[in-house]
Amino acid sequence: MAVARNAPEPGKPGEERYYDIAVRQMRQNGAPDAVWEGTGIWATPRGHGYMGDYHDDDRLVAGLGNPAFEEYRAELIGGWDSPSGSHPARHALEHHHLSNCSFMSQFRQLRIIQPVAVDRSVVYTYSFRMKHAPARMFRDTVAFANVVNGTGSWVLTDDLEVYERIQHGLGAGAPNGSTSAAATGAMSTSRAPRGATGTSEVFIRGQMRAWLDYMTRDA
Amino acid sequence: MPLEQGQKDPYETSSIIHDDRTLLELRVKQLRHPRAHARQPLARTVHQVGNVVELGRANGELRVGSTLHGGRIPPREQRLYGALVEHRLRQDGATFRIAHKRVDLVNSEGELDGLAVLL
């Protein structure tokens, strides 16, 4: 992030350069506390949790004013101007996060996380070339995949190294335990309670509650 | 560094690494940055270059091919890489400057660990 903050400023819409997507992505990872605190996080009764997206169109600048994106949006939505945003095509342009998959519509990418063991998961990443979309859109898709998913990715190699070191430390057996704690804040009483902030540990407590329920149900 | 063998276009196909000059500079700065904790300690590397051959000249550039064997020691296991390399060189007085470098790993389509160093 520190390096990206000192990088050349990304070009204006229509004047982008290849490195812009990389610089933007790295800068976004340095979202201020207010963004994280304002991001929704929910827990379901059976132990799943899910988080809202910290991206928005203001932060993903390419989504607003980018000529290729606007051309494609016009192709899909045409003159649709419903305040409810219920046009089916509009959903293709928004971000949707489910518990084990995320759709990065800005760059036409779907990620699915498949847990394969208690200590490992497989992340499948699919990049799409959209029908009738400007060629520039797919070039951005490839650039994004290089930056975020590539074996030599700036972002991924950092993340994986951190995960590996944590795993290595925990696997060494030396620590007595690890602590991960954050306030839950006020929680709603709905079936999918939401933490008061984006850093709430409501999902951890949800997992423990579900585990306790499974372990004691027949006791 | 293409992902697929025989990659024709780095803008239409994913790469293991595809940096322009700006990204290359940022990558080096990132490696050296004191707060890039995941990059520390810096990996130790060794490069052995062989079979250097001139492939031709075009547009004021000299194309040079070579083979590369690279090794690195990250914090844990050792990694070895083999690659075919092509440089495009531009004459600068009595020497040459690298205008473009392409590294085709022999196992580019195989399973690779994160590649956080430049080969």
Interface residues (C-beta under 8 A of the other chain):
Chain A: A2 V3 A4 N6 A7 P8 R17 Y18 Y19 A22 V23 S127 F138 R139 V142 A143 A145 N146 N149 G150 T151 G152 S153 W154 L156 T157 D158 D159 L160 E161 V162 E164 R165 H168
Chain B: M1 L3 P10 Y11 E12 T13 S14 S15 I16 I17 H18 D19 D20 T22 L23 L26 R27 K29 Q30 H33 R35 A36 A38 R39 P75 R76 L112 D113 G114 L115 A116
